[in-house]
């Protein structure tokens, strides 16, 4: 749960439709928007990029292309089911952005946690072979 919450914080801090995100902060103009804080904006951007790099690498190594596609498909169909029951308004652009960001956080959270889950279920340990040429 903590890994998913960290992924959600990373994704929604980068961009969200509320207007309070890194994207909106960088794109804002004017003195009140912090237009002069270019080094701070670059630093925060690099920290966000580093966070995404850690999550994407762990997700790729843990799930692979097929696993990522499966997680996206499962949660995509889940959103489709919610839309079928009129619980999600897929006609709203804001809702579409939120749904895509939510699925991205799920993929990142599952990818970051999958090795731990697999170890608990199967007793097998995943190890990166970094010492081999």
Secondary structure, DSSP 4 states (H G I P E B T S, - for coil): -HHHHHHHHHHHHH--TTS-SHHHHHH--SGGGTTT-HHHHHHHHHHHHHHHHHHHHHHHHHHHHHHHHHHHHHHHHHHHHHHHTTSS-TT-HHHHHHHHHHHHHHHHHHHHHHHHHHHHHH--------S--
